[in-house]
Amino acid sequence: MSSKSRKPNSIGNSQTKRTDVAEPPARKSKKADVSVPAQSTRSPKASKQDRCLDLLARRDGAALSELVAATDWQQHSVRGFLSGVVKKKLGLTLHVSSHEGGSRRYRIDRNGRGRG
């Protein structure tokens, strides 16, 4: 709203006339009602990236569906994380193994980093 379209405040204008100032009712936080299940071996406040890295560091690694369930990301976002963060940013070697039925499992070696 521009200053030209506003009406000037006058004595009787409802915008300036306040007879009783009441505090608004307290609202319940929606975040308090939501419970987050612990899906990681780390603290409950572990980030989604930490959860992914924990799953990838397991001996058998993790399937794409497991990573999607742990993070609530879409499949293309998980694949982007694997490529952009795990491989490029962190410099970890990502091992991919194919199993019968066309499923793939992704695994990293935290001890043997590719780049420092």
TIMI-2910 file (N, C-alpha, C, CB; in pm, 1 decimal, decimal comma, always signed):
<rs>
+----------+----------+----------+----------+----------+----------+----------+----------+----------+----------+----------+----------+------+
!      n_x !      n_y !      n_z !     ca_x !     ca_y !     ca_z !      c_x !      c_y !      c_z !     cb_x !     cb_y !     cb_z ! resn !
+----------+----------+----------+----------+----------+----------+----------+----------+----------+----------+----------+----------+------+
!    +85,5 !   -115,5 !     +0,0 !     +0,0 !     +0,0 !     +0,0 !    +90,0 !   +121,7 !     +0,0 !    -97,2 !     -0,2 !   +121,2 !  Met !
!    +66,8 !   +214,0 !    -92,1 !   +150,9 !   +332,3 !    -98,7 !    +97,9 !   +440,4 !     -5,6 !   +158,8 !   +384,7 !   -242,3 !  Ser !
!   +181,3 !   +539,1 !    +19,3 !   +141,0 !   +644,6 !   +112,1 !    +32,1 !   +732,6 !    +53,6 !   +260,5 !   +729,6 !   +150,2 !  Ser !
!    +17,6 !   +735,8 !    -78,4 !    -85,4 !   +817,9 !   -141,8 !   -224,8 !   +760,4 !   -120,7 !    -57,3 !   +831,5 !   -290,6 !  Lys !
!   -235,3 !   +628,1 !   -113,1 !   -367,7 !   +566,9 !   -102,3 !   -416,4 !   +558,2 !    +41,9 !   -365,8 !   +428,6 !   -163,6 !  Ser !
!   -331,8 !   +583,7 !   +138,6 !   -374,0 !   +578,6 !   +278,0 !   -450,8 !   +702,9 !   +316,6 !   -254,2 !   +561,4 !   +369,2 !  Arg !
!   -548,9 !   +681,3 !   +400,1 !   -623,3 !   +795,3 !   +452,9 !   -545,5 !   +853,1 !   +568,9 !   -766,8 !   +754,6 !   +496,9 !  Lys !
!   -542,5 !   +983,1 !   +580,3 !   -473,7 !  +1040,2 !   +695,3 !   -547,6 !  +1003,4 !   +823,6 !   -461,9 !  +1193,5 !   +681,5 !  Pro !
!   -471,5 !   +979,9 !   +929,5 !   -532,1 !   +944,7 !  +1057,3 !   -601,6 !  +1066,6 !  +1115,4 !   -426,2 !   +890,0 !  +1155,8 !  Asn !
!   -723,2 !  +1047,9 !  +1150,8 !   -797,8 !  +1155,5 !  +1214,2 !   -832,6 !  +1111,8 !  +1355,4 !   -926,1 !  +1191,6 !  +1133,0 !  Ser !
!   -890,3 !  +1201,5 !  +1431,2 !   -921,4 !  +1172,5 !  +1570,8 !  -1019,1 !  +1056,2 !  +1582,2 !   -979,0 !  +1296,2 !  +1639,3 !  Ile !
!  -1114,4 !  +1047,5 !  +1494,4 !  -1215,1 !   +942,7 !  +1502,3 !  -1178,4 !   +817,6 !  +1425,0 !  -1345,1 !   +994,6 !  +1452,9 !  Gly !
!  -1062,8 !   +811,0 !  +1361,8 !  -1023,9 !   +696,0 !  +1281,3 !  -1002,9 !   +573,9 !  +1370,9 !   -895,8 !   +726,8 !  +1200,7 !  Asn !
!  -1051,3 !   +460,7 !  +1329,1 !  -1044,6 !   +340,1 !  +1410,1 !   -902,1 !   +287,7 !  +1423,9 !  -1132,9 !   +233,2 !  +1350,7 !  Ser !
!   -811,3 !   +330,0 !  +1335,1 !   -674,1 !   +281,8 !  +1344,4 !   -601,9 !   +341,3 !  +1465,0 !   -598,1 !   +314,7 !  +1216,6 !  Gln !
!   -640,0 !   +461,6 !  +1505,2 !   -570,9 !   +524,6 !  +1616,3 !   -647,8 !   +515,3 !  +1746,7 !   -543,9 !   +667,7 !  +1584,4 !  Thr !
!   -775,6 !   +482,2 !  +1740,4 !   -859,8 !   +478,8 !  +1858,9 !   -855,7 !   +339,4 !  +1919,7 !  -1004,9 !   +519,6 !  +1824,9 !  Lys !
!   -794,0 !   +326,0 !  +2037,5 !   -785,6 !   +198,6 !  +2106,2 !   -839,3 !   +218,2 !  +2247,3 !   -639,2 !   +143,8 !  +2107,9 !  Arg !
!   -947,2 !   +152,7 !  +2274,0 !  -1006,4 !   +168,2 !  +2405,4 !   -953,9 !    +65,6 !  +2504,8 !  -1156,0 !   +157,9 !  +2395,6 !  Thr !
!   -937,9 !    -59,3 !  +2460,7 !   -894,3 !   -164,7 !  +2551,1 !   -787,6 !   -247,8 !  +2480,3 !  -1014,5 !   -253,7 !  +2596,2 !  Asp !
!   -673,1 !   -258,0 !  +2540,2 !   -564,9 !   -336,3 !  +2482,2 !   -562,9 !   -471,7 !  +2551,4 !   -427,3 !   -263,3 !  +2496,2 !  Val !
!   -604,0 !   -573,9 !  +2478,7 !   -606,1 !   -709,1 !  +2534,0 !   -496,0 !   -789,8 !  +2467,5 !   -745,2 !   -776,8 !  +2513,6 !  Ala !
!   -434,0 !   -875,4 !  +2544,5 !   -330,5 !   -960,6 !  +2487,9 !   -395,6 !  -1070,7 !  +2406,0 !   -240,9 !  -1020,5 !  +2598,8 !  Glu !
!   -333,9 !  -1105,3 !  +2292,0 !   -392,5 !  -1212,0 !  +2210,4 !   -384,0 !  -1345,2 !  +2284,8 !   -320,8 !  -1221,9 !  +2073,2 !  Pro !
!   -476,1 !  -1436,4 !  +2256,6 !   -473,3 !  -1565,5 !  +2325,7 !   -347,2 !  -1642,9 !  +2287,9 !   -599,3 !  -1648,3 !  +2291,8 !  Pro !
!   -294,5 !  -1717,3 !  +2382,0 !   -173,8 !  -1795,9 !  +2357,9 !   -206,3 !  -1908,5 !  +2261,2 !   -116,0 !  -1852,3 !  +2490,5 !  Ala !
!   -118,7 !  -1925,9 !  +2163,9 !   -137,9 !  -2032,1 !  +2064,7 !    -49,1 !  -2149,5 !  +2097,5 !   -108,5 !  -1981,2 !  +1922,6 !  Arg !
!    -99,5 !  -2266,8 !  +2064,9 !    -19,9 !  -2386,5 !  +2083,0 !    +75,5 !  -2399,6 !  +1965,1 !   -109,8 !  -2512,2 !  +2096,6 !  Lys !
!   +194,9 !  -2435,5 !  +1991,9 !   +292,7 !  -2456,4 !  +1887,3 !   +263,7 !  -2589,3 !  +1818,4 !   +436,5 !  -2453,4 !  +1944,2 !  Ser !
!   +261,9 !  -2586,7 !  +1686,9 !   +237,5 !  -2709,1 !  +1612,4 !   +356,5 !  -2803,7 !  +1623,8 !   +208,5 !  -2677,5 !  +1465,6 !  Lys !
!   +473,7 !  -2748,9 !  +1644,3 !   +592,7 !  -2832,1 !  +1655,2 !   +590,3 !  -2917,5 !  +1780,6 !   +717,0 !  -2746,1 !  +1654,1 !  Lys !
!   +524,6 !  -2872,2 !  +1884,1 !   +519,5 !  -2948,2 !  +2008,5 !   +436,6 !  -3075,1 !  +1993,5 !   +462,6 !  -2862,2 !  +2120,1 !  Ala !
!   +339,8 !  -3075,2 !  +1901,8 !   +253,9 !  -3190,6 !  +1883,7 !   +319,0 !  -3298,5 !  +1798,0 !   +123,6 !  -3148,0 !  +1822,0 !  Asp !
!   +420,1 !  -3262,6 !  +1719,8 !   +482,2 !  -3355,9 !  +1627,1 !   +594,8 !  -3429,4 !  +1697,4 !   +534,6 !  -3282,8 !  +1501,8 !  Val !
!   +590,0 !  -3560,4 !  +1692,5 !   +697,9 !  -3638,4 !  +1751,9 !   +783,2 !  -3695,1 !  +1639,6 !   +642,4 !  -3752,2 !  +1843,2 !  Ser !
!   +914,1 !  -3684,9 !  +1654,4 !  +1007,4 !  -3733,1 !  +1553,7 !  +1070,8 !  -3860,9 !  +1604,5 !  +1115,5 !  -3626,5 !  +1520,8 !  Val !
!  +1051,5 !  -3971,5 !  +1531,5 !  +1112,0 !  -4095,9 !  +1576,7 !  +1263,4 !  -4092,8 !  +1555,6 !  +1050,1 !  -4215,6 !  +1502,9 !  Pro !
!  +1336,7 !  -4148,8 !  +1648,4 !  +1481,9 !  -4154,4 !  +1635,7 !  +1517,2 !  -4264,2 !  +1536,2 !  +1550,1 !  -4179,6 !  +1774,0 !  Ala !
!  +1577,5 !  -4225,8 !  +1423,7 !  +1611,2 !  -4322,0 !  +1320,1 !  +1761,8 !  -4336,6 !  +1305,0 !  +1549,2 !  -4280,9 !  +1187,8 !  Gln !
!  +1836,6 !  -4279,8 !  +1394,8 !  +1980,1 !  -4281,5 !  +1382,7 !  +2040,3 !  -4331,0 !  +1512,9 !  +2033,8 !  -4142,5 !  +1346,3 !  Ser !
!  +2165,0 !  -4376,6 !  +1504,2 !  +2234,1 !  -4419,8 !  +1624,7 !  +2290,0 !  -4301,6 !  +1700,4 !  +2345,1 !  -4516,9 !  +1590,4 !  Thr !
!  +2292,8 !  -4184,5 !  +1637,1 !  +2342,4 !  -4064,0 !  +1702,1 !  +2231,6 !  -3999,2 !  +1783,2 !  +2398,1 !  -3965,1 !  +1598,6 !  Arg !
!  +2258,4 !  -3878,7 !  +1831,1 !  +2161,2 !  -3807,4 !  +1913,1 !  +2034,3 !  -3780,6 !  +1832,9 !  +2220,6 !  -3675,4 !  +1965,6 !  Ser !
!  +1921,8 !  -3760,4 !  +1898,5 !  +1796,3 !  -3735,3 !  +1828,1 !  +1800,3 !  -3608,5 !  +1744,8 !  +1683,1 !  -3727,0 !  +1926,5 !  Pro !
!  +1895,9 !  -3518,9 !  +1773,5 !  +1904,3 !  -3395,3 !  +1697,4 !  +2001,1 !  -3406,4 !  +1580,1 !  +1946,1 !  -3281,9 !  +1787,9 !  Lys !
!  +2036,9 !  -3528,4 !  +1540,6 !  +2127,8 !  -3548,1 !  +1428,3 !  +2060,5 !  -3497,5 !  +1300,8 !  +2168,1 !  -3698,1 !  +1414,4 !  Ala !
!  +2139,6 !  -3437,3 !  +1215,0 !  +2084,5 !  -3382,4 !  +1091,0 !  +2052,1 !  -3495,1 !   +993,9 !  +2183,3 !  -3282,4 !  +1026,6 !  Ser !
!  +1978,2 !  -3460,7 !   +892,0 !  +1942,2 !  -3560,4 !   +791,7 !  +2065,9 !  -3610,3 !   +718,8 !  +1841,7 !  -3502,4 !   +691,7 !  Lys !
!  +2161,3 !  -3522,5 !   +697,8 !  +2285,7 !  -3565,0 !   +634,0 !  +2359,6 !  -3664,8 !   +721,7 !  +2375,3 !  -3444,1 !   +604,4 !  Gln !
!  +2361,0 !  -3640,3 !   +852,5 !  +2425,8 !  -3734,6 !   +944,2 !  +2355,5 !  -3869,2 !   +942,1 !  +2427,5 !  -3678,5 !  +1087,0 !  Asp !
!  +2223,6 !  -3867,3 !   +934,9 !  +2148,7 !  -3993,1 !   +927,8 !  +2186,2 !  -4070,7 !   +802,3 !  +1997,2 !  -3966,4 !   +930,3 !  Arg !
!  +2196,3 !  -3998,9 !   +689,3 !  +2234,7 !  -4064,0 !   +563,4 !  +2374,2 !  -4124,1 !   +574,0 !  +2229,1 !  -3963,8 !   +446,7 !  Cys !
!  +2467,4 !  -4046,8 !   +628,8 !  +2604,5 !  -4095,0 !   +640,1 !  +2614,0 !  -4215,0 !   +733,2 !  +2695,5 !  -3983,6 !   +689,5 !  Leu !
!  +2533,2 !  -4217,5 !   +838,7 !  +2529,5 !  -4333,3 !   +928,0 !  +2479,0 !  -4457,4 !   +854,5 !  +2440,6 !  -4304,1 !  +1050,0 !  Asp !
!  +2375,2 !  -4440,4 !   +775,1 !  +2321,7 !  -4554,4 !   +700,1 !  +2421,4 !  -4601,2 !   +594,5 !  +2187,8 !  -4517,4 !   +633,7 !  Leu !
!  +2487,4 !  -4508,1 !   +529,1 !  +2583,8 !  -4544,5 !   +425,6 !  +2708,3 !  -4610,5 !   +482,8 !  +2623,1 !  -4422,3 !   +346,4 !  Leu !
!  +2741,5 !  -4580,9 !   +606,8 !  +2861,5 !  -4635,3 !   +669,6 !  +2840,3 !  -4777,3 !   +724,0 !  +2906,4 !  -4543,7 !   +781,9 !  Ala !
!  +2717,1 !  -4824,5 !   +722,3 !  +2692,7 !  -4961,8 !   +768,5 !  +2764,2 !  -5060,9 !   +677,4 !  +2540,5 !  -4992,4 !   +772,7 !  Arg !
!  +2784,4 !  -5180,7 !   +726,6 !  +2856,8 !  -5282,4 !   +648,4 !  +2786,9 !  -5312,4 !   +516,6 !  +2871,3 !  -5411,3 !   +729,3 !  Arg !
!  +2653,6 !  -5322,3 !   +519,9 !  +2576,9 !  -5351,5 !   +398,5 !  +2537,8 !  -5225,5 !   +323,2 !  +2452,6 !  -5430,2 !   +433,2 !  Asp !
!  +2564,3 !  -5108,8 !   +379,0 !  +2524,9 !  -4984,8 !   +314,3 !  +2376,2 !  -4960,4 !   +329,3 !  +2563,0 !  -4986,9 !   +167,6 !  Gly !
!  +2319,5 !  -4888,9 !   +233,1 !  +2177,6 !  -4855,7 !   +239,3 !  +2118,8 !  -4851,0 !    +99,4 !  +2156,0 !  -4721,8 !   +311,0 !  Ala !
!  +1993,4 !  -4890,3 !    +89,5 !  +1920,4 !  -4878,7 !    -36,0 !  +1861,8 !  -4738,3 !    -46,1 !  +1808,6 !  -4986,6 !    -46,1 !  Ala !
!  +1827,5 !  -4698,2 !   -165,6 !  +1770,7 !  -4565,7 !   -187,1 !  +1642,7 !  -4547,8 !   -106,1 !  +1742,9 !  -4542,8 !   -335,9 !  Leu !
!  +1561,4 !  -4652,5 !    -98,2 !  +1436,4 !  -4643,9 !    -22,2 !  +1461,3 !  -4620,6 !   +126,5 !  +1354,8 !  -4771,1 !    -41,3 !  Ser !
!  +1569,6 !  -4676,8 !   +180,9 !  +1603,4 !  -4655,6 !   +321,5 !  +1646,7 !  -4511,2 !   +346,3 !  +1714,5 !  -4752,3 !   +364,8 !  Glu !
!  +1722,0 !  -4456,3 !   +253,0 !  +1766,8 !  -4318,0 !   +265,3 !  +1649,7 !  -4220,7 !   +253,5 !  +1872,1 !  -4286,7 !   +158,8 !  Leu !
!  +1555,8 !  -4251,9 !   +164,5 !  +1436,0 !  -4168,6 !   +148,9 !  +1353,6 !  -4171,3 !   +277,0 !  +1350,6 !  -4216,8 !    +28,8 !  Val !
!  +1337,3 !  -4289,7 !   +336,7 !  +1258,5 !  -4302,5 !   +459,8 !  +1325,3 !  -4230,0 !   +577,0 !  +1238,2 !  -4450,8 !   +494,8 !  Ala !
!  +1457,4 !  -4230,9 !   +582,4 !  +1528,5 !  -4169,6 !   +694,0 !  +1529,1 !  -4017,3 !   +687,5 !  +1670,0 !  -4220,2 !   +698,0 !  Ala !
!  +1515,3 !  -3962,2 !   +567,1 !  +1529,1 !  -3817,1 !   +551,1 !  +1401,5 !  -3746,0 !   +510,3 !  +1633,8 !  -3788,2 !   +450,5 !  Thr !
!  +1303,3 !  -3817,2 !   +460,9 !  +1182,0 !  -3758,9 !   +403,3 !  +1214,3 !  -3674,6 !   +280,5 !  +1109,0 !  -3673,8 !   +507,5 !  Asp !
!  +1325,9 !  -3705,1 !   +213,6 !  +1359,5 !  -3640,2 !    +87,7 !  +1302,1 !  -3723,7 !    -25,2 !  +1513,7 !  -3622,3 !    +72,0 !  Trp !
!  +1291,5 !  -3663,1 !   -142,6 !  +1251,0 !  -3739,0 !   -260,2 !  +1372,8 !  -3810,7 !   -316,9 !  +1186,1 !  -3646,5 !   -367,1 !  Gln !
!  +1347,4 !  -3908,2 !   -404,7 !  +1456,3 !  -3990,6 !   -456,4 !  +1562,1 !  -3907,7 !   -528,5 !  +1401,2 !  -4096,0 !   -550,3 !  Gln !
!  +1520,6 !  -3811,9 !   -608,2 !  +1618,5 !  -3732,6 !   -682,1 !  +1701,9 !  -3645,4 !   -588,5 !  +1548,2 !  -3645,4 !   -785,8 !  His !
!  +1645,7 !  -3607,3 !   -474,7 !  +1721,3 !  -3528,8 !   -376,9 !  +1827,0 !  -3614,4 !   -308,2 !  +1626,9 !  -3467,9 !   -272,5 !  Ser !
!  +1793,4 !  -3740,1 !   -280,0 !  +1890,1 !  -3830,2 !   -218,4 !  +2004,0 !  -3857,4 !   -316,4 !  +1822,2 !  -3962,9 !   -174,9 !  Val !
!  +1970,7 !  -3881,1 !   -442,4 !  +2075,7 !  -3904,7 !   -541,9 !  +2164,4 !  -3781,4 !   -559,4 !  +2013,5 !  -3944,1 !   -676,6 !  Arg !
!  +2105,3 !  -3662,7 !   -552,6 !  +2183,9 !  -3539,8 !   -558,3 !  +2274,6 !  -3525,0 !   -438,1 !  +2093,0 !  -3420,1 !   -568,3 !  Gly !
!  +2226,7 !  -3563,8 !   -321,9 !  +2308,5 !  -3562,1 !   -200,7 !  +2426,9 !  -3657,2 !   -214,9 !  +2224,0 !  -3600,1 !    -77,5 !  Phe !
!  +2400,9 !  -3776,9 !   -268,7 !  +2508,4 !  -3873,9 !   -285,8 !  +2615,4 !  -3821,6 !   -380,6 !  +2452,8 !  -4006,1 !   -337,5 !  Leu !
!  +2572,9 !  -3759,9 !   -487,1 !  +2667,6 !  -3708,9 !   -585,4 !  +2735,5 !  -3580,1 !   -540,1 !  +2597,4 !  -3685,7 !   -716,6 !  Ser !
!  +2656,9 !  -3483,4 !   -495,6 !  +2710,9 !  -3351,8 !   -465,0 !  +2781,2 !  -3342,1 !   -332,2 !  +2603,4 !  -3253,1 !   -468,6 !  Gly !
!  +2725,9 !  -3402,5 !   -228,4 !  +2783,4 !  -3387,8 !    -95,0 !  +2880,7 !  -3501,2 !    -64,9 !  +2672,8 !  -3383,6 !    +10,8 !  Val !
!  +2833,4 !  -3623,9 !    -78,7 !  +2916,4 !  -3737,8 !    -39,5 !  +3039,8 !  -3747,9 !   -128,9 !  +2835,1 !  -3868,5 !    -45,9 !  Val !
!  +3019,9 !  -3743,4 !   -259,3 !  +3132,7 !  -3763,2 !   -349,9 !  +3215,7 !  -3636,1 !   -368,2 !  +3082,7 !  -3811,3 !   -484,4 !  Lys !
!  +3149,3 !  -3523,9 !   -395,7 !  +3224,2 !  -3403,3 !   -430,0 !  +3268,5 !  -3323,1 !   -308,7 !  +3141,6 !  -3316,4 !   -519,1 !  Lys !
!  +3176,2 !  -3288,4 !   -220,5 !  +3209,6 !  -3201,7 !   -108,0 !  +3293,1 !  -3273,8 !     -2,2 !  +3082,7 !  -3147,7 !    -45,3 !  Lys !
!  +3248,3 !  -3392,7 !    +38,1 !  +3319,4 !  -3467,3 !   +141,1 !  +3434,6 !  -3549,6 !    +85,3 !  +3223,8 !  -3557,5 !   +213,8 !  Leu !
!  +3431,7 !  -3576,4 !    -43,1 !  +3539,0 !  -3652,2 !   -106,6 !  +3543,4 !  -3798,0 !    -67,6 !  +3668,8 !  -3590,4 !    -74,5 !  Gly !
!  +3430,1 !  -3853,5 !    -29,3 !  +3424,7 !  -3994,0 !     +8,8 !  +3403,1 !  -4080,8 !   -114,4 !  +3313,2 !  -4018,3 !   +111,9 !  Leu !
!  +3453,6 !  -4202,4 !   -109,3 !  +3432,6 !  -4297,2 !   -218,3 !  +3299,4 !  -4366,9 !   -195,6 !  +3549,5 !  -4400,8 !   -227,5 !  Thr !
!  +3212,2 !  -4358,4 !   -292,8 !  +3079,2 !  -4418,5 !   -283,8 !  +3079,8 !  -4548,4 !   -363,1 !  +2968,8 !  -4321,1 !   -336,6 !  Leu !
!  +3055,2 !  -4660,5 !   -295,7 !  +3049,8 !  -4791,3 !   -359,9 !  +2903,7 !  -4824,7 !   -388,0 !  +3116,8 !  -4901,4 !   -270,8 !  His !
!  +2876,6 !  -4864,7 !   -510,8 !  +2739,9 !  -4900,0 !   -550,6 !  +2740,0 !  -5046,1 !   -592,2 !  +2687,4 !  -4807,9 !   -667,3 !  Val !
!  +2649,6 !  -5123,2 !   -533,6 !  +2637,9 !  -5264,0 !   -571,1 !  +2495,3 !  -5290,9 !   -616,5 !  +2676,9 !  -5357,5 !   -452,7 !  Ser !
!  +2482,6 !  -5365,8 !   -726,5 !  +2351,0 !  -5400,8 !   -779,5 !  +2314,1 !  -5541,2 !   -733,3 !  +2348,9 !  -5391,6 !   -934,8 !  Ser !
!  +2189,4 !  -5557,6 !   -700,2 !  +2139,0 !  -5686,9 !   -655,4 !  +2029,1 !  -5732,3 !   -750,6 !  +2086,0 !  -5679,1 !   -508,9 !  His !
!  +1989,9 !  -5859,1 !   -736,4 !  +1883,0 !  -5911,5 !   -820,6 !  +1755,8 !  -5829,8 !   -799,2 !  +1857,6 !  -6061,2 !   -790,4 !  Glu !
!  +1681,5 !  -5813,2 !   -902,4 !  +1560,9 !  -5731,6 !   -894,7 !  +1587,9 !  -5585,9 !   -930,3 !  +1501,1 !  -5740,2 !   -755,8 !  Gly !
!  +1713,1 !  -5551,5 !   -959,3 !  +1745,8 !  -5415,8 !  -1001,7 !  +1770,6 !  -5317,3 !   -888,7 !  +1637,4 !  -5364,3 !  -1086,0 !  Gly !
!  +1769,7 !  -5364,3 !   -763,5 !  +1792,3 !  -5271,3 !   -653,3 !  +1942,3 !  -5245,8 !   -637,3 !  +1731,8 !  -5326,4 !   -521,5 !  Ser !
!  +1974,1 !  -5127,1 !   -591,0 !  +2112,8 !  -5089,1 !   -567,7 !  +2131,9 !  -5054,7 !   -420,8 !  +2153,5 !  -4970,1 !   -657,5 !  Arg !
!  +2250,2 !  -5083,1 !   -372,9 !  +2287,1 !  -5046,3 !   -236,4 !  +2409,6 !  -4957,4 !   -244,1 !  +2314,0 !  -5172,5 !   -147,5 !  Arg !
!  +2406,6 !  -4850,7 !   -164,5 !  +2514,1 !  -4753,0 !   -162,4 !  +2587,7 !  -4766,8 !    -30,2 !  +2460,1 !  -4608,2 !   -182,2 !  Tyr !
!  +2721,9 !  -4755,2 !    -36,2 !  +2803,0 !  -4773,6 !    +83,0 !  +2924,4 !  -4682,8 !    +74,2 !  +2845,5 !  -4921,6 !    +99,5 !  Arg !
!  +2969,1 !  -4632,5 !   +189,4 !  +3091,8 !  -4553,6 !   +196,1 !  +3185,6 !  -4615,7 !   +297,8 !  +3061,6 !  -4406,2 !   +232,3 !  Ile !
!  +3312,8 !  -4587,8 !   +283,3 !  +3412,7 !  -4625,0 !   +382,7 !  +3455,2 !  -4496,8 !   +450,2 !  +3535,4 !  -4700,7 !   +319,0 !  Asp !
!  +3415,7 !  -4477,1 !   +574,7 !  +3452,3 !  -4354,7 !   +645,2 !  +3600,8 !  -4350,1 !   +678,8 !  +3370,7 !  -4341,5 !   +772,1 !  Arg !
!  +3663,5 !  -4466,5 !   +693,7 !  +3805,0 !  -4468,5 !   +727,7 !  +3891,1 !  -4435,3 !   +606,2 !  +3844,0 !  -4604,8 !   +784,4 !  Asn !
!  +3851,2 !  -4481,9 !   +490,7 !  +3931,2 !  -4459,5 !   +371,1 !  +3874,9 !  -4350,0 !   +283,0 !  +3942,2 !  -4586,2 !   +292,4 !  Gly !
!  +3903,3 !  -4226,0 !   +317,3 !  +3853,9 !  -4114,1 !   +237,2 !  +3935,0 !  -4103,0 !   +109,3 !  +3860,2 !  -3981,9 !   +316,9 !  Arg !
!  +3866,9 !  -4063,0 !     +3,0 !  +3934,7 !  -4042,9 !   -124,8 !  +4020,7 !  -3919,1 !   -121,8 !  +3834,1 !  -4033,3 !   -238,0 !  Gly !
!  +3961,9 !  -3806,4 !    -83,9 !  +4034,2 !  -3679,8 !    -69,7 !  +4016,3 !  -3633,2 !    +72,8 !  +3983,6 !  -3571,6 !   -171,4 !  Arg !
!  +4114,8 !  -3567,9 !   +129,7 !  +4118,1 !  -3530,4 !   +267,6 !  +4024,7 !  -3433,6 !   +316,4 !  +4237,7 !  -3485,5 !   +297,3 !  Gly !
+----------+----------+----------+----------+----------+----------+----------+----------+----------+----------+----------+----------+------+
</rs>
